[in-house]
């Protein structure tokens, strides 16, 4: 995600689819585990891709949670969230194996070459990685909210590579429990250029981290329907990634930052409702939303757009990509926001989790303190119904 309170354009852009070294030589290294950096011998070169064989570190990233609206805010705390040291042991004790940490590196770097990342911000990321490692949690370092790149590729392409050159150099000695996600939800100009834009960044990372796990999102906001457009290099240690937020008119109901068509509330999962729901006028005026609500009100649960068939259709896209490309896929964001009834949210979380696990897809559910608050480590509390659906006790 790339939003807080009113800061979310990404899912709205997907609405029609609802129907179907600046820092070289820095410390930053962590302890434990095997290194994915510049080891001698055969580990000093990228590992060739073998069709159907998952990346060696993928098994460390199966059940995760995002720490959203924290380090991807313009400044940590601006969007209502701060990463606490207590978060990591609390998350680990509940049974999660990794955290995905959205980070706005682009907002803490010089605008002109050599695009140096702020040392104080790097130090903050170091601390977070150390805290996760101390709790035996793997980490996805996710470059998030680089909206300028999506808006103007030509002006930001070199900066994107330079940022990753610095990040990779700083963390090259970290163990393979640290993965790099190249860019959250490529969109805009990247919809047609992402395959080319990613390559120099991957090459820059591989210069210092030849076998670290990399995660590469599909375009159009990491949409599963765009997996087939993703072309990855000959490299065994890359996971393709999608974000599975379907059914979106259930998931984001009542969220004003999504736009007027999403303001209909009372949507349940699975549909149909006991009595037809009357959507807001903005939903009636948008043909895709209007048809969705017609189908939601009339179709049985087995084929209802707010039902398990919608999830199955997303998983089928993942399966088709894996069968065609031999690549493993990661579901890096998903989950119903707080606008829906809790019992329906639990049923959706259960359905997505079960279908991902059956398909062998690792996941990290979205969490943020504003739109989808799942825990408070200092208070020692979880939103139990949701978390029990994720990790049955």
PATORVO-165201 format. One line per field, with one value per residue (C-alpha): x, y, z; residue number from 1; residue in one letter. Coordinates in steps of 0.02 Angstrom, whole numbers. Last residue first. Example, Ala and Ser with C-alpha at 12.3 -4.5 7.8 and 13.67 -1.06 7.14 Angstrom:
% residues 2
u	684  615
v	-53  -225
w	357  390
seq	2  1
type	S  A
This chain:
% residues 393
u	-208  -254  -128  -218  -394  -330  -253  -418  -522  -389  -364  -204  -157  0  -29  146  132  -30  -100  -209  -244  -309  -345  -255  -125  -64  -65  -63  -49  117  103  193  105  107  -59  -146  -67  -128  -304  -312  -248  -364  -518  -478  -445  -611  -708  -628  -672  -853  -860  -778  -903  -819  -737  -580  -481  -489  -321  -181  -2  155  74  232  251  369  430  419  367  213  161  202  110  -43  -42  -35  -181  -277  -247  -336  -483  -492  -508  -654  -733  -722  -855  -892  -907  -1040  -1014  -1026  -1117  -1265  -1281  -1411  -1356  -1169  -1200  -1295  -1165  -1022  -1117  -1135  -952  -890  -1014  -969  -1127  -1208  -1053  -1059  -1243  -1208  -1252  -1424  -1398  -1515  -1584  -1507  -1342  -1264  -1125  -976  -917  -1027  -1051  -1130  -1047  -1053  -917  -806  -875  -834  -643  -521  -472  -651  -637  -816  -788  -606  -604  -784  -776  -601  -644  -498  -347  -218  -54  69  252  376  515  696  841  865  922  905  815  629  494  329  187  105  96  -17  -183  -111  -102  56  -6  -23  145  200  307  487  556  743  822  1008  1120  1243  1229  1368  1368  1198  1115  1178  1126  953  939  1000  867  715  691  683  546  459  439  257  168  314  242  99  118  246  168  309  482  635  589  752  758  840  835  979  1099  1156  1331  1273  1165  1256  1310  1135  1054  1182  1168  980  971  1087  980  823  917  970  790  716  703  670  541  431  267  311  482  409  292  433  310  393  560  524  655  573  628  653  608  721  673  851  849  694  775  935  835  742  904  986  832  855  1040  995  881  1021  1142  1025  1033  1151  1079  1251  1178  1035  877  973  895  768  607  672  708  522  518  381  435  377  391  436  403  237  196  121  288  369  248  272  460  460  338  425  561  425  396  299  126  1  40  169  250  402  429  360  270  351  436  272  110  134  223  171  141  213  182  286  448  588  546  588  772  825  728  593  635  504  619  799  869  1057  1134  1208  1398  1500  1422  1527  1688  1703  1558  1493  1328  1193  1262  1208  1113  1158  1217  1175  1271  1227  1408  1438  1572  1477  1337  1348  1370  -670  -764  -646  -529  -613  -561  -374  -335  -433  -316  -164  -230  -213  -157  -315  -297  -126  -72  49  0
v	-1078  -1047  -926  -812  -844  -832  -664  -598  -652  -601  -421  -438  -366  -353  -170  -127  -244  -169  -277  -292  -113  -107  70  180  78  -18  -201  -288  -477  -551  -708  -862  -953  -1144  -1159  -1241  -1110  -967  -1042  -1065  -890  -810  -902  -876  -691  -676  -767  -662  -502  -561  -592  -424  -321  -216  -45  -104  -153  -326  -411  -420  -371  -466  -619  -708  -806  -947  -948  -1091  -969  -1050  -1161  -1028  -895  -1004  -1047  -863  -823  -969  -897  -738  -837  -938  -777  -720  -893  -877  -741  -558  -577  -712  -874  -1003  -883  -867  -717  -582  -441  -460  -473  -309  -235  -282  -215  -45  -46  -76  47  189  293  164  166  355  344  241  57  -9  -180  -323  -416  -572  -520  -623  -631  -707  -596  -449  -272  -160  -4  86  219  131  217  386  369  253  384  382  202  144  -24  -61  -251  -277  -168  -237  -422  -443  -369  -494  -401  -486  -538  -631  -709  -696  -802  -915  -780  -782  -614  -585  -540  -488  -467  -633  -571  -429  -506  -533  -344  -277  -97  -106  -196  -360  -347  -409  -488  -519  -655  -625  -727  -605  -471  -346  -335  -423  -268  -159  -290  -299  -109  -109  -239  -164  -21  -134  -250  -101  1  -20  -17  84  243  233  84  -21  -86  -80  -75  -187  -295  -345  -498  -514  -689  -727  -653  -472  -443  -355  -234  -70  -114  -167  -11  102  21  14  202  228  118  216  380  329  291  446  577  452  357  507  469  293  350  501  387  304  257  94  9  -149  -225  -395  -459  -630  -640  -722  -594  -525  -519  -409  -290  -281  -243  -103  -30  -32  55  195  207  223  368  453  425  512  419  495  529  542  636  755  733  688  541  523  527  399  276  272  104  -30  -164  -342  -446  -629  -798  -760  -877  -768  -761  -687  -541  -497  -520  -396  -264  -230  -128  -10  42  204  228  370  430  561  446  402  545  556  394  236  200  185  173  -16  -146  -287  -462  -627  -814  -897  -800  -911  -1048  -925  -924  -1057  -978  -1098  -1230  -1244  -1194  -1178  -1001  -981  -929  -755  -749  -738  -895  -1001  -952  -810  -727  -561  -554  -681  -723  -876  -857  -759  -582  -420  -303  -119  -63  66  33  124  242  379  238  -526  -374  -297  -258  -90  -37  -58  128  145  17  126  299  296  442  505  415  340  276  181  0
w	890  707  632  510  572  750  702  637  787  912  863  963  1133  1238  1280  1222  1073  1010  872  717  665  487  433  560  655  503  458  287  287  232  126  61  -80  -76  -168  -20  93  -16  -26  163  201  76  140  324  299  205  342  478  386  373  561  596  498  364  376  467  313  236  203  78  47  -1  -81  -141  -303  -354  -533  -659  -795  -871  -727  -599  -697  -718  -533  -486  -601  -526  -353  -407  -477  -315  -216  -324  -309  -119  -112  -136  -324  -292  -389  -250  -135  -251  -368  -345  -231  -265  -452  -454  -336  -453  -603  -519  -467  -645  -721  -603  -579  -467  -357  -346  -300  -145  -155  -108  -29  -72  79  154  75  -64  -23  67  140  185  121  254  187  20  18  -108  -263  -183  -177  -92  35  97  158  186  103  64  78  22  -134  -159  -169  -187  -100  -161  -182  -301  -296  -403  -301  -357  -301  -451  -571  -759  -769  -735  -861  -781  -907  -857  -678  -733  -681  -507  -480  -401  -419  -608  -623  -545  -390  -380  -222  -210  -103  -82  -195  -274  -139  -176  -367  -367  -298  -440  -568  -492  -501  -682  -725  -638  -760  -913  -849  -768  -928  -981  -812  -746  -822  -697  -580  -489  -326  -198  -271  -269  -120  -34  79  250  326  209  335  334  268  110  209  178  3  -48  21  -64  -235  -213  -192  -340  -452  -409  -432  -606  -657  -577  -714  -853  -751  -714  -622  -565  -507  -417  -319  -226  -88  -35  -55  45  160  188  357  438  621  749  883  889  699  702  826  723  565  654  722  551  477  604  561  377  423  520  376  252  87  -40  -212  -296  -386  -350  -244  -86  5  144  43  -81  59  102  191  195  320  285  442  452  533  620  764  901  991  836  828  1012  997  853  911  1077  991  931  750  748  672  659  483  528  657  552  431  254  299  230  396  491  395  379  484  369  437  384  367  229  212  280  153  15  62  -65  -206  -269  -402  -540  -683  -626  -621  -618  -452  -451  -427  -267  -193  -313  -227  -102  -14  -72  18  55  226  322  482  636  661  577  467  458  475  341  210  74  126  -5  -96  -647  -598  -479  -624  -652  -476  -496  -499  -338  -261  -294  -256  -68  38  120  288  254  87  -21  0
seq	393  392  391  390  389  388  387  386  385  384  383  382  381  380  379  378  377  376  375  374  373  372  371  370  369  368  367  366  365  364  363  362  361  360  359  358  357  356  355  354  353  352  351  350  349  348  347  346  345  344  343  342  341  340  339  338  337  336  335  334  333  332  331  330  329  328  327  326  325  324  323  322  321  320  319  318  317  316  315  314  313  312  311  310  309  308  307  306  305  304  303  302  301  300  299  298  297  296  295  294  293  292  291  290  289  288  287  286  285  284  283  282  281  280  279  278  277  276  275  274  273  272  271  270  269  268  267  266  265  264  263  262  261  260  259  258  257  256  255  254  253  252  251  250  249  248  247  246  245  244  243  242  241  240  239  238  237  236  235  234  233  232  231  230  229  228  227  226  225  224  223  222  221  220  219  218  217  216  215  214  213  212  211  210  209  208  207  206  205  204  203  202  201  200  199  198  197  196  195  194  193  192  191  190  189  188  187  186  185  184  183  182  181  180  179  178  177  176  175  174  173  172  171  170  169  168  167  166  165  164  163  162  161  160  159  158  157  156  155  154  153  152  151  150  149  148  147  146  145  144  143  142  141  140  139  138  137  136  135  134  133  132  131  130  129  128  127  126  125  124  123  122  121  120  119  118  117  116  115  114  113  112  111  110  109  108  107  106  105  104  103  102  101  100  99  98  97  96  95  94  93  92  91  90  89  88  87  86  85  84  83  82  81  80  79  78  77  76  75  74  73  72  71  70  69  68  67  66  65  64  63  62  61  60  59  58  57  56  55  54  53  52  51  50  49  48  47  46  45  44  43  42  41  40  39  38  37  36  35  34  33  32  31  30  29  28  27  26  25  24  23  22  21  20  19  18  17  16  15  14  13  12  11  10  9  8  7  6  5  4  3  2  1
type	X  X  X  X  X  X  X  X  X  X  X  X  X  X  X  X  X  X  X  X  X  X  X  X  X  X  X  X  X  X  X  X  X  X  X  X  X  X  X  X  X  X  X  X  X  X  X  X  X  X  X  X  X  X  X  X  X  X  X  X  X  X  X  X  X  X  X  X  X  X  X  X  X  X  X  X  X  X  X  X  X  X  X  X  X  X  X  X  X  X  X  X  X  X  X  X  X  X  X  X  X  X  X  X  X  X  X  X  X  X  X  X  X  X  X  X  X  X  X  X  X  X  X  X  X  X  X  X  X  X  X  X  X  X  X  X  X  X  X  X  X  X  X  X  X  X  X  X  X  X  X  X  X  X  X  X  X  X  X  X  X  X  X  X  X  X  X  X  X  X  X  X  X  X  X  X  X  X  X  X  X  X  X  X  X  X  X  X  X  X  X  X  X  X  X  X  X  X  X  X  X  X  X  X  X  X  X  X  X  X  X  X  X  X  X  X  X  X  X  X  X  X  X  X  X  X  X  X  X  X  X  X  X  X  X  X  X  X  X  X  X  X  X  X  X  X  X  X  X  X  X  X  X  X  X  X  X  X  X  X  X  X  X  X  X  X  X  X  X  X  X  X  X  X  X  X  X  X  X  X  X  X  X  X  X  X  X  X  X  X  X  X  X  X  X  X  X  X  X  X  X  X  X  X  X  X  X  X  X  X  X  X  X  X  X  X  X  X  X  X  X  X  X  X  X  X  X  X  X  X  X  X  X  X  X  X  X  X  X  X  X  X  X  X  X  X  X  X  X  X  X  X  X  X  X  X  X  X  X  X  X  X  X  X  X  X  X  X  X  X  X  X  X  X  X  X  X  X  X  X  X  X  X  X  X  X  X  X  X  X  X  X  X
